[in-house]
Amino acid sequence: MTLELSDVDLTESSFVSDPYPVLAELRASGPLLWHEPSARWLATTHASVSAVLRNRKLGRLWDDWEPTAEMEPFNALHRNQMMENEDQTHRRLRGSVQRGFGRGHVERMAPRIDELAVSMLDAFSAGETVDVLGAYAEPMPVYVIADLLGVPRADHASLRDWSQGIVHMYEQGVGDDVRAAAVQASLDFSAYVRDVVEHKRRHPDDGLVSHLVEDGGLSDDELVASVVLLLNAGHEASVNVFGNGMHALLSHPDQQSRVTSGEVDVATALEELIRYDAPLQLFERTATADVEIAGQTVSAGQKVACLMGSANRDAAAFADADRFDVGRDPNPHVGFGMGLHFCLGAPLARLELEITIRRLLERFPDLSLTGSAPRRPTWVLRGFSAIEVSL
């Protein structure tokens, strides 16, 4: 049976629950496909996704959500961040944050993350049943980002709620309730960061916000947007990598034992946890000029949706691509993107996840799933809402 592109609904519940069978059919249909229902191209293979992400004629061009007056708090955060800009603006925004990261922040975070992981795990007992996502993975990246930025860990609940309110807008076909929640979260988060910035101006410290203020390369609006981006990207990606990856690991006891026995180190296994069930399934680019990708002409103004989860299951790039193999090496997944917009926080994310997972498996090597884990009803940012395990 031939797949009809017009029948592919990226919001349909069965697709959101398990997109990989449809993604396999899309790859078999071609590397770059025109999807009429969403009026954009779909890049399906590792090669075509890589080509799109690396091509400078395909950029991140922000379009304000409408009605613009109502959506302005949300729009402003995106207009002023590096991920939604190109060329000189992107280089300036990214450069300022990159200089901040370059002042040893990631290296200094390692002992803090390790101490935090140990203290959080001390609250658990062997034989106990816990939601390892909600009790461990969810708060961890917010604590880490809070420490990095130099803001109180005690604010983690608000930071997490604001982040989730904003990123829900990245899904397909969002409704009025999601829009309203995103606007309110944008207002609240922006006000919080502005207060933090003013405090750091008067009382500078060794946190990243102070260094961004000292650098002077960002306007206040850009500084606020950059801080919000760091929290949103750092939190959502880390939680979903941990959840998707740990669920895959615990669903494959033979692979789990390879890690807990020391046969495969956690750093190597982590790359497979990122690849196998991608936390970011779609990343969009817009053609700034006519450009040829995979033998197709993408016209200026047309959008291309890079199907990241599909690229990570492409047999042309990964041997036995649908098999979960913690020892897979090399592992050229696209989990952190490619090209100009390669994830600036990738070193911190890898450090945080490696320590978090290693400490968990050291403490509880025999942990196991207690049953089925509920998925979040989202696909672009793919993850679980809870993962109950027996320690």
ZAMI-609820 format. One record per residue (C-alpha): x, y, z; residue number from 1; residue in one letter. Coordinates in Angstrom, 2 decimals. Each point is the difference from the previous one (the first is absolute). Layout:
! ZAMI-609820
+---------+---------+---------+-----+------+
!       u !       v !       w ! pos ! code !
+---------+---------+---------+-----+------+
!       X !       Y !       Z ! NUM !    A !
...
+---------+---------+---------+-----+------+
//
This chain:
! ZAMI-609820
+---------+---------+---------+-----+------+
!       u !       v !       w ! pos ! code !
+---------+---------+---------+-----+------+
!    0.00 !    0.00 !    0.00 !   1 !    M !
!    1.46 !    3.35 !   -1.06 !   2 !    T !
!    0.09 !    2.79 !    2.53 !   3 !    L !
!   -2.16 !    2.96 !   -1.02 !   4 !    E !
!    1.69 !    3.18 !    1.20 !   5 !    L !
!   -3.33 !    1.79 !    0.12 !   6 !    S !
!   -1.11 !   -2.52 !    2.63 !   7 !    D !
!    2.97 !    0.61 !    2.31 !   8 !    V !
!   -1.29 !    1.93 !    3.00 !   9 !    D !
!    2.79 !    1.08 !    2.35 !  10 !    L !
!   -2.53 !    0.75 !    2.74 !  11 !    T !
!   -1.88 !   -3.33 !   -0.11 !  12 !    E !
!    0.12 !   -1.82 !    3.34 !  13 !    S !
!    1.38 !   -3.31 !   -1.30 !  14 !    S !
!    2.82 !    1.84 !   -1.77 !  15 !    F !
!    0.81 !    2.06 !    3.11 !  16 !    V !
!    0.02 !   -3.20 !    2.08 !  17 !    S !
!    2.41 !   -1.83 !   -2.35 !  18 !    D !
!    1.20 !    1.99 !   -3.03 !  19 !    P !
!    2.68 !   -2.44 !   -1.12 !  20 !    Y !
!   -2.02 !   -2.28 !   -2.33 !  21 !    P !
!   -1.31 !    3.01 !   -1.94 !  22 !    V !
!    3.44 !    1.61 !    0.00 !  23 !    L !
!    1.43 !   -3.19 !   -1.52 !  24 !    A !
!   -2.60 !    0.15 !   -2.75 !  25 !    E !
!    0.82 !    3.64 !   -0.64 !  26 !    L !
!    3.72 !   -0.80 !   -0.33 !  27 !    R !
!   -0.83 !   -2.76 !   -2.45 !  28 !    A !
!   -2.04 !    2.49 !   -2.06 !  29 !    S !
!    2.91 !    2.39 !   -0.45 !  30 !    G !
!    2.54 !    2.23 !    1.76 !  31 !    P !
!   -1.97 !    3.23 !   -0.54 !  32 !    L !
!   -3.79 !   -0.10 !   -0.37 !  33 !    L !
!   -2.58 !    2.73 !   -0.54 !  34 !    W !
!   -2.67 !   -0.23 !    2.71 !  35 !    H !
!   -3.06 !    1.83 !   -1.28 !  36 !    E !
!   -2.00 !   -0.03 !    3.28 !  37 !    P !
!    2.69 !    2.08 !    1.74 !  38 !    S !
!    1.25 !    1.76 !   -3.17 !  39 !    A !
!    3.65 !   -0.85 !    0.58 !  40 !    R !
!    2.73 !   -2.45 !   -0.93 !  41 !    W !
!    0.85 !   -2.93 !    2.27 !  42 !    L !
!    3.66 !   -1.02 !    0.20 !  43 !    A !
!   -0.09 !   -3.66 !    0.96 !  44 !    T !
!    3.52 !   -1.47 !   -0.27 !  45 !    T !
!    3.21 !    0.60 !    1.90 !  46 !    H !
!    1.61 !    1.40 !   -3.16 !  47 !    A !
!   -2.84 !    2.37 !   -0.88 !  48 !    S !
!   -0.45 !    1.22 !    3.58 !  49 !    V !
!    3.76 !    0.61 !    0.24 !  50 !    S !
!   -0.03 !    1.85 !   -3.32 !  51 !    A !
!   -2.84 !    2.26 !    1.14 !  52 !    V !
!    1.57 !    0.74 !    3.38 !  53 !    L !
!    3.37 !    0.86 !   -1.56 !  54 !    R !
!   -1.23 !    2.06 !   -2.96 !  55 !    N !
!    0.29 !    3.74 !    0.63 !  56 !    R !
!   -2.84 !    0.70 !   -2.46 !  57 !    K !
!   -2.35 !   -1.70 !    2.46 !  58 !    L !
!   -0.37 !    2.01 !    3.17 !  59 !    G !
!   -2.05 !    0.59 !    3.10 !  60 !    R !
!   -2.31 !    2.87 !   -0.93 !  61 !    L !
!   -2.39 !    1.04 !    2.73 !  62 !    W !
!   -3.63 !    0.81 !   -0.90 !  63 !    D !
!   -1.98 !    1.71 !    2.74 !  64 !    D !
!   -3.03 !   -1.89 !    1.21 !  65 !    W !
!   -3.28 !    1.81 !   -0.57 !  66 !    E !
!   -1.82 !    1.95 !    1.28 !  67 !    P !
!    3.35 !    1.72 !    0.52 !  68 !    T !
!   -1.14 !    2.37 !    2.77 !  69 !    A !
!   -1.35 !   -2.89 !    2.06 !  70 !    E !
!    2.99 !   -2.25 !   -0.68 !  71 !    M !
!    2.70 !    2.67 !    0.44 !  72 !    E !
!    1.46 !   -1.33 !    3.31 !  73 !    P !
!    0.56 !   -3.40 !   -1.65 !  74 !    F !
!    1.16 !    1.49 !   -3.33 !  75 !    N !
!    2.48 !    2.35 !    1.67 !  76 !    A !
!    1.81 !   -2.84 !    1.74 !  77 !    L !
!    0.52 !   -1.72 !   -3.33 !  78 !    H !
!    0.87 !    3.01 !   -2.14 !  79 !    R !
!    2.83 !    0.79 !    2.40 !  80 !    N !
!    1.62 !   -3.42 !    0.40 !  81 !    Q !
!    2.80 !   -1.61 !   -1.99 !  82 !    M !
!   -1.99 !   -3.05 !   -1.10 !  83 !    M !
!   -2.44 !    2.10 !   -2.05 !  84 !    E !
!    2.56 !    2.24 !   -1.72 !  85 !    N !
!    2.59 !   -0.29 !   -2.73 !  86 !    E !
!    3.19 !    1.65 !   -1.29 !  87 !    D !
!    1.43 !    2.93 !    1.97 !  88 !    Q !
!   -2.81 !    0.07 !    2.56 !  89 !    T !
!    0.41 !   -3.70 !    0.72 !  90 !    H !
!    3.79 !    0.31 !    0.29 !  91 !    R !
!   -0.30 !    2.92 !    2.41 !  92 !    R !
!   -2.62 !   -1.67 !    2.21 !  93 !    L !
!    1.73 !   -3.37 !    0.00 !  94 !    R !
!    3.44 !    1.57 !    0.47 !  95 !    G !
!   -0.99 !    1.73 !    3.21 !  96 !    S !
!   -1.41 !   -3.19 !    1.54 !  97 !    V !
!    2.91 !   -2.04 !   -1.32 !  98 !    Q !
!    2.49 !    2.35 !    1.67 !  99 !    R !
!   -1.92 !   -0.48 !    3.23 ! 100 !    G !
!    0.19 !   -3.77 !   -0.33 ! 101 !    F !
!    3.68 !    0.34 !   -0.83 ! 102 !    G !
!    0.77 !    1.33 !    3.47 ! 103 !    R !
!    0.14 !   -3.48 !    1.49 ! 104 !    G !
!   -3.66 !   -0.33 !    0.95 ! 105 !    H !
!   -0.46 !   -3.52 !   -1.36 ! 106 !    V !
!    3.17 !   -1.28 !    1.67 ! 107 !    E !
!   -0.99 !    1.53 !    3.34 ! 108 !    R !
!   -3.43 !   -1.63 !   -0.18 ! 109 !    M !
!    1.30 !   -3.59 !    0.14 ! 110 !    A !
!    0.50 !   -0.25 !    3.79 ! 111 !    P !
!   -3.27 !    1.88 !    0.62 ! 112 !    R !
!   -1.94 !   -2.41 !   -2.22 ! 113 !    I !
!    1.65 !   -2.99 !    1.64 ! 114 !    D !
!   -0.78 !    1.27 !    3.49 ! 115 !    E !
!   -3.56 !    0.77 !   -1.01 ! 116 !    L !
!   -0.55 !   -3.46 !   -1.52 ! 117 !    A !
!    1.34 !   -1.74 !    3.09 ! 118 !    V !
!   -2.14 !    2.10 !    2.37 ! 119 !    S !
!   -3.16 !   -0.60 !   -2.06 ! 120 !    M !
!    0.64 !   -3.75 !   -0.13 ! 121 !    L !
!    0.53 !   -0.06 !    3.77 ! 122 !    D !
!   -3.75 !    0.64 !    0.29 ! 123 !    A !
!   -0.72 !   -3.37 !   -1.67 ! 124 !    F !
!    0.22 !   -3.46 !    1.53 ! 125 !    S !
!    0.70 !   -3.37 !   -1.58 ! 126 !    A !
!   -3.23 !   -1.88 !   -0.71 ! 127 !    G !
!   -2.00 !    3.22 !   -0.12 ! 128 !    E !
!   -2.29 !    0.85 !   -2.95 ! 129 !    T !
!    0.49 !    3.53 !   -1.34 ! 130 !    V !
!   -0.75 !    2.13 !   -3.03 ! 131 !    D !
!    3.62 !    0.43 !   -1.04 ! 132 !    V !
!   -0.98 !    2.66 !   -2.52 ! 133 !    L !
!   -1.96 !    2.23 !    2.38 ! 134 !    G !
!    2.14 !   -0.53 !    3.08 ! 135 !    A !
!    3.45 !    0.08 !   -1.61 ! 136 !    Y !
!    0.19 !    0.92 !   -3.69 ! 137 !    A !
!   -2.53 !    2.86 !   -0.02 ! 138 !    E !
!    1.51 !    2.18 !    2.74 ! 139 !    P !
!    3.65 !   -0.78 !   -0.80 ! 140 !    M !
!    0.50 !    2.16 !   -3.14 ! 141 !    P !
!   -1.87 !    2.93 !    1.55 ! 142 !    V !
!    2.31 !   -0.15 !    3.03 ! 143 !    Y !
!    3.01 !   -0.20 !   -2.34 ! 144 !    V !
!   -1.10 !    2.94 !   -2.15 ! 145 !    I !
!   -0.89 !    2.00 !    3.11 ! 146 !    A !
!    3.51 !   -0.58 !    1.36 ! 147 !    D !
!    1.53 !    0.87 !   -3.37 ! 148 !    L !
!   -1.94 !    3.25 !   -0.30 ! 149 !    L !
!    0.46 !    0.91 !    3.64 ! 150 !    G !
!   -3.67 !   -0.02 !    1.04 ! 151 !    V !
!   -1.53 !   -1.74 !    3.05 ! 152 !    P !
!   -0.66 !   -3.72 !   -0.28 ! 153 !    R !
!   -3.11 !    0.64 !    2.07 ! 154 !    A !
!   -1.60 !    1.57 !   -3.09 ! 155 !    D !
!    0.18 !   -3.27 !   -1.92 ! 156 !    H !
!   -3.74 !   -0.70 !   -0.01 ! 157 !    A !
!   -0.86 !    3.35 !   -1.58 ! 158 !    S !
!    2.85 !   -0.25 !   -2.51 ! 159 !    L !
!   -1.15 !   -3.46 !   -1.05 ! 160 !    R !
!   -3.65 !    1.04 !   -0.33 ! 161 !    D !
!    0.87 !    3.07 !   -2.09 ! 162 !    W !
!    2.25 !   -2.07 !   -2.22 ! 163 !    S !
!   -2.68 !   -2.58 !   -0.68 ! 164 !    Q !
!   -2.60 !    2.71 !   -0.64 ! 165 !    G !
!    2.20 !    1.48 !   -2.72 ! 166 !    I !
!    1.25 !   -3.15 !   -1.72 ! 167 !    V !
!   -3.49 !   -1.46 !   -0.41 ! 168 !    H !
!   -0.34 !    2.56 !   -2.81 ! 169 !    M !
!    2.52 !   -1.98 !   -2.07 ! 170 !    Y !
!   -2.46 !   -2.81 !   -0.60 ! 171 !    E !
!   -2.23 !   -0.36 !   -3.06 ! 172 !    Q !
!   -3.47 !    1.59 !   -0.08 ! 173 !    G !
!   -0.02 !    1.65 !    3.44 ! 174 !    V !
!   -3.27 !    1.39 !    1.37 ! 175 !    G !
!   -1.00 !    3.25 !    1.66 ! 176 !    D !
!    0.60 !   -1.38 !    3.51 ! 177 !    D !
!    3.61 !   -0.87 !   -0.85 ! 178 !    V !
!    0.53 !    3.46 !   -1.51 ! 179 !    R !
!   -1.42 !    1.75 !    3.05 ! 180 !    A !
!    2.16 !   -2.09 !    2.34 ! 181 !    A !
!    3.10 !    0.77 !   -2.09 ! 182 !    A !
!   -0.66 !    3.74 !    0.09 ! 183 !    V !
!   -0.44 !   -0.02 !    3.78 ! 184 !    Q !
!    3.11 !   -2.13 !    0.49 ! 185 !    A !
!    1.95 !    2.39 !   -2.25 ! 186 !    S !
!   -1.14 !    2.99 !    2.05 ! 187 !    L !
!    0.81 !   -1.63 !    3.33 ! 188 !    D !
!    3.34 !   -1.45 !   -1.11 ! 189 !    F !
!    1.12 !    3.29 !   -1.60 ! 190 !    S !
!   -0.88 !    1.98 !    3.12 ! 191 !    A !
!    1.94 !   -2.47 !    2.16 ! 192 !    Y !
!    3.12 !    0.18 !   -2.19 ! 193 !    V !
!   -0.12 !    3.81 !   -0.15 ! 194 !    R !
!    0.01 !    0.08 !    3.80 ! 195 !    D !
!    2.95 !   -2.42 !    0.02 ! 196 !    V !
!    1.93 !    2.13 !   -2.51 ! 197 !    V !
!   -0.52 !    3.15 !    2.06 ! 198 !    E !
!    1.11 !   -1.83 !    3.14 ! 199 !    H !
!    3.16 !   -1.28 !   -1.73 ! 200 !    K !
!    0.83 !    3.51 !   -1.20 ! 201 !    R !
!    0.04 !    1.15 !    3.61 ! 202 !    R !
!    1.44 !   -3.21 !    1.47 ! 203 !    H !
!    2.12 !   -1.80 !   -2.62 ! 204 !    P !
!    1.12 !   -3.55 !    0.69 ! 205 !    D !
!    1.63 !   -2.87 !   -1.91 ! 206 !    D !
!   -3.22 !   -1.17 !   -1.68 ! 207 !    G !
!   -0.72 !    0.11 !   -3.71 ! 208 !    L !
!   -2.56 !    2.83 !    0.26 ! 209 !    V !
!    2.63 !    2.24 !    1.60 ! 210 !    S !
!    2.45 !   -0.87 !   -2.74 ! 211 !    H !
!   -2.59 !    0.78 !   -2.70 ! 212 !    L !
!   -0.68 !    3.36 !    1.65 ! 213 !    V !
!    3.73 !    0.70 !    0.25 ! 214 !    E !
!    0.58 !   -1.03 !   -3.63 ! 215 !    D !
!   -2.32 !    2.78 !   -1.18 ! 216 !    G !
!   -0.72 !   -1.61 !   -3.35 ! 217 !    G !
!   -3.74 !   -0.40 !    0.58 ! 218 !    L !
!   -2.82 !    2.47 !    0.49 ! 219 !    S !
!   -2.25 !   -0.62 !    2.99 ! 220 !    D !
!   -2.65 !   -1.59 !   -2.25 ! 221 !    D !
!    2.64 !   -2.26 !   -1.56 ! 222 !    E !
!    1.46 !   -0.89 !    3.38 ! 223 !    L !
!   -3.42 !   -1.00 !    1.30 ! 224 !    V !
!   -0.73 !   -2.05 !   -3.13 ! 225 !    A !
!    3.39 !   -1.73 !    0.20 ! 226 !    S !
!   -0.48 !   -1.00 !    3.63 ! 227 !    V !
!   -3.50 !   -1.33 !   -0.73 ! 228 !    V !
!    1.36 !   -1.99 !   -2.96 ! 229 !    L !
!    2.73 !   -1.56 !    2.15 ! 230 !    L !
!   -2.52 !   -1.17 !    2.57 ! 231 !    L !
!   -2.57 !   -1.22 !   -2.52 ! 232 !    N !
!    2.48 !   -1.87 !   -2.18 ! 233 !    A !
!    2.02 !   -1.33 !    2.92 ! 234 !    G !
!   -3.00 !   -1.25 !    1.93 ! 235 !    H !
!   -2.18 !   -1.52 !   -2.71 ! 236 !    E !
!    2.81 !   -1.73 !   -1.88 ! 237 !    A !
!    1.65 !   -1.45 !    3.11 ! 238 !    S !
!   -3.24 !   -1.32 !    1.51 ! 239 !    V !
!   -1.09 !   -1.64 !   -3.24 ! 240 !    N !
!    3.42 !   -1.50 !   -0.75 ! 241 !    V !
!    0.06 !   -1.47 !    3.49 ! 242 !    F !
!   -3.59 !   -1.26 !   -0.19 ! 243 !    G !
!    0.06 !   -1.39 !   -3.52 ! 244 !    N !
!    3.47 !   -1.44 !    0.44 ! 245 !    G !
!   -0.52 !   -1.56 !    3.41 ! 246 !    M !
!   -3.30 !   -1.51 !   -1.09 ! 247 !    H !
!    1.76 !   -1.57 !   -2.99 ! 248 !    A !
!    2.84 !   -1.21 !    2.22 ! 249 !    L !
!   -2.31 !   -1.57 !    2.58 ! 250 !    L !
!   -2.06 !   -1.56 !   -2.79 ! 251 !    S !
!    3.16 !   -1.79 !   -1.20 ! 252 !    H !
!    1.43 !   -1.75 !    3.09 ! 253 !    P !
!    2.85 !   -1.50 !   -2.05 ! 254 !    D !
!    1.13 !    3.50 !   -0.94 ! 255 !    Q !
!   -0.49 !    1.24 !    3.56 ! 256 !    Q !
!    2.33 !   -2.71 !    1.28 ! 257 !    S !
!    2.67 !    1.02 !   -2.52 ! 258 !    R !
!    0.04 !    3.44 !    1.63 ! 259 !    V !
!   -0.32 !   -1.02 !    3.66 ! 260 !    T !
!    2.72 !   -2.65 !   -0.42 ! 261 !    S !
!    2.40 !    2.58 !   -1.41 ! 262 !    G !
!    0.23 !   -1.68 !   -3.41 ! 263 !    E !
!   -1.27 !    3.25 !   -1.56 ! 264 !    V !
!    0.72 !    3.33 !    1.67 ! 265 !    D !
!   -2.88 !    2.40 !    0.66 ! 266 !    V !
!    1.42 !    2.68 !   -2.30 ! 267 !    A !
!   -0.16 !   -2.38 !   -2.98 ! 268 !    T !
!   -3.44 !   -1.32 !    0.96 ! 269 !    A !
!   -1.31 !    3.57 !    0.34 ! 270 !    L !
!    0.45 !    0.62 !   -3.73 ! 271 !    E !
!   -2.30 !   -2.96 !   -0.73 ! 272 !    E !
!   -2.51 !    1.25 !    2.55 ! 273 !    L !
!   -0.10 !    3.26 !   -1.97 ! 274 !    I !
!   -0.23 !   -1.71 !   -3.40 ! 275 !    R !
!   -2.47 !   -2.80 !    0.55 ! 276 !    Y !
!   -3.07 !    2.01 !    1.01 ! 277 !    D !
!    0.71 !    3.61 !   -0.94 ! 278 !    A !
!   -1.16 !    2.62 !    2.53 ! 279 !    P !
!   -0.28 !    2.58 !   -2.81 ! 280 !    L !
!   -1.83 !   -1.51 !   -2.95 ! 281 !    Q !
!   -0.37 !    3.02 !   -2.28 ! 282 !    L !
!    2.11 !    3.09 !   -0.70 ! 283 !    F !
!   -1.13 !    2.42 !   -2.68 ! 284 !    E !
!    1.99 !    2.13 !   -2.45 ! 285 !    R !
!   -1.09 !    2.52 !   -2.66 ! 286 !    T !
!    1.66 !    0.51 !   -3.38 ! 287 !    A !
!    1.40 !    3.51 !   -0.42 ! 288 !    T !
!    0.70 !   -0.74 !   -3.69 ! 289 !    A !
!   -0.73 !   -2.82 !   -2.42 ! 290 !    D !
!    2.12 !   -2.98 !    1.05 ! 291 !    V !
!    0.33 !   -3.62 !   -1.12 ! 292 !    E !
!   -0.23 !   -2.69 !    2.68 ! 293 !    I !
!    0.01 !   -3.71 !   -0.82 ! 294 !    A !
!   -0.81 !    0.71 !   -3.64 ! 295 !    G !
!   -2.99 !    2.22 !    0.79 ! 296 !    Q !
!   -0.20 !    3.78 !   -0.38 ! 297 !    T !
!   -1.14 !    1.72 !    3.17 ! 298 !    V !
!   -1.26 !    3.42 !   -1.03 ! 299 !    S !
!    0.76 !    3.16 !    1.96 ! 300 !    A !
!   -2.52 !    0.37 !    2.81 ! 301 !    G !
!   -0.87 !   -3.69 !    0.17 ! 302 !    Q !
!    0.49 !   -1.82 !    3.31 ! 303 !    K !
!    1.78 !   -3.29 !    0.59 ! 304 !    V !
!   -0.82 !   -2.12 !    3.05 ! 305 !    A !
!    3.02 !   -2.08 !    1.00 ! 306 !    C !
!   -1.32 !   -3.25 !    1.45 ! 307 !    L !
!    2.73 !   -0.60 !    2.55 ! 308 !    M !
!   -1.39 !   -3.26 !    1.35 ! 309 !    G !
!   -0.17 !   -1.35 !   -3.54 ! 310 !    S !
!    3.60 !    1.02 !   -0.73 ! 311 !    A !
!    1.11 !   -1.82 !    3.15 ! 312 !    N !
!   -1.63 !   -3.24 !   -1.20 ! 313 !    R !
!    1.43 !    0.12 !   -3.55 ! 314 !    D !
!    1.63 !   -3.31 !   -0.95 ! 315 !    A !
!    2.28 !    1.85 !   -2.41 ! 316 !    A !
!    1.68 !    1.67 !    2.97 ! 317 !    A !
!   -0.47 !   -2.59 !    2.77 ! 318 !    F !
!    0.46 !   -3.75 !   -0.27 ! 319 !    A !
!   -3.12 !   -1.82 !    1.21 ! 320 !    D !
!   -1.46 !    3.44 !    0.71 ! 321 !    A !
!   -3.13 !   -1.16 !    1.85 ! 322 !    D !
!    2.08 !   -2.00 !    2.50 ! 323 !    R !
!    0.85 !    1.58 !    3.36 ! 324 !    F !
!    3.75 !   -0.50 !    0.43 ! 325 !    D !
!    1.69 !    1.84 !    2.88 ! 326 !    V !
!    3.42 !   -0.82 !   -1.43 ! 327 !    G !
!   -0.71 !    1.58 !   -3.39 ! 328 !    R !
!    3.13 !    1.81 !   -1.13 ! 329 !    D !
!    0.27 !    2.11 !   -2.06 ! 330 !    P !
!   -3.43 !    1.50 !    0.61 ! 331 !    N !
!   -0.52 !    3.03 !   -2.29 ! 332 !    P !
!   -3.49 !    0.88 !    1.29 ! 333 !    H !
!   -1.49 !    3.45 !   -0.60 ! 334 !    V !
!   -1.26 !    0.41 !    3.55 ! 335 !    G !
!    1.78 !    3.31 !    0.52 ! 336 !    F !
!   -0.53 !    1.28 !   -3.52 ! 337 !    G !
!    2.70 !    0.96 !   -2.49 ! 338 !    M !
!    1.49 !    3.03 !   -1.64 ! 339 !    G !
!   -0.43 !    3.58 !    1.15 ! 340 !    L !
!   -2.69 !   -0.87 !    2.54 ! 341 !    H !
!    1.78 !   -2.96 !    1.59 ! 342 !    F !
!   -1.08 !   -0.06 !    3.64 ! 343 !    C !
!    2.23 !    2.32 !    2.01 ! 344 !    L !
!   -0.92 !   -1.82 !    3.20 ! 345 !    G !
!    0.96 !   -3.48 !   -1.28 ! 346 !    A !
!    3.11 !   -0.31 !    2.22 ! 347 !    P !
!   -2.01 !    0.92 !    3.11 ! 348 !    L !
!   -2.85 !   -2.32 !   -0.98 ! 349 !    A !
!    2.36 !   -2.92 !   -0.52 ! 350 !    R !
!    1.75 !    0.70 !    3.31 ! 351 !    L !
!   -3.26 !    0.26 !    1.92 ! 352 !    E !
!   -1.54 !   -3.12 !   -1.53 ! 353 !    L !
!    3.15 !   -2.11 !    0.31 ! 354 !    E !
!    0.31 !    0.78 !    3.72 ! 355 !    I !
!   -3.74 !   -0.33 !    0.68 ! 356 !    T !
!   -0.30 !   -3.40 !   -1.71 ! 357 !    I !
!    3.31 !   -1.36 !    1.30 ! 358 !    R !
!   -0.83 !    0.84 !    3.61 ! 359 !    R !
!   -3.50 !   -1.51 !   -0.31 ! 360 !    L !
!    1.31 !   -3.28 !   -1.44 ! 361 !    L !
!    2.83 !   -0.20 !    2.53 ! 362 !    E !
!   -2.44 !    0.39 !    2.87 ! 363 !    R !
!   -2.77 !   -2.19 !   -1.40 ! 364 !    F !
!    1.45 !   -2.32 !   -2.70 ! 365 !    P !
!   -3.04 !   -2.30 !    0.08 ! 366 !    D !
!   -2.70 !    2.65 !   -0.39 ! 367 !    L !
!   -2.82 !   -1.08 !   -2.28 ! 368 !    S !
!   -3.23 !    1.29 !   -1.51 ! 369 !    L !
!   -3.13 !   -0.79 !    1.99 ! 370 !    T !
!   -2.33 !    0.20 !   -3.00 ! 371 !    G !
!   -0.88 !    2.14 !   -2.98 ! 372 !    S !
!    1.07 !    3.64 !    0.15 ! 373 !    A !
!   -2.40 !    2.71 !   -1.22 ! 374 !    P !
!    1.16 !    2.15 !   -2.89 ! 375 !    R !
!   -0.47 !    3.73 !   -0.21 ! 376 !    R !
!   -2.57 !    0.85 !   -2.70 ! 377 !    P !
!    2.68 !    1.78 !   -2.01 ! 378 !    T !
!    2.24 !   -0.98 !   -2.89 ! 379 !    W !
!    2.36 !    2.85 !   -0.93 ! 380 !    V !
!    1.33 !   -0.14 !    3.56 ! 381 !    L !
!   -0.41 !   -3.71 !    0.61 ! 382 !    R !
!    0.06 !   -1.34 !    3.51 ! 383 !    G !
!   -1.72 !   -1.78 !    2.88 ! 384 !    F !
!   -2.15 !    1.59 !    2.69 ! 385 !    S !
!    1.11 !   -2.56 !    2.61 ! 386 !    A !
!    2.23 !   -3.09 !    0.23 ! 387 !    I !
!   -0.65 !   -2.14 !    3.04 ! 388 !    E !
!    2.84 !   -2.32 !    0.99 ! 389 !    V !
!    0.80 !   -2.45 !    2.75 ! 390 !    S !
!    3.33 !    0.73 !    1.62 ! 391 !    L !
+---------+---------+---------+-----+------+
//
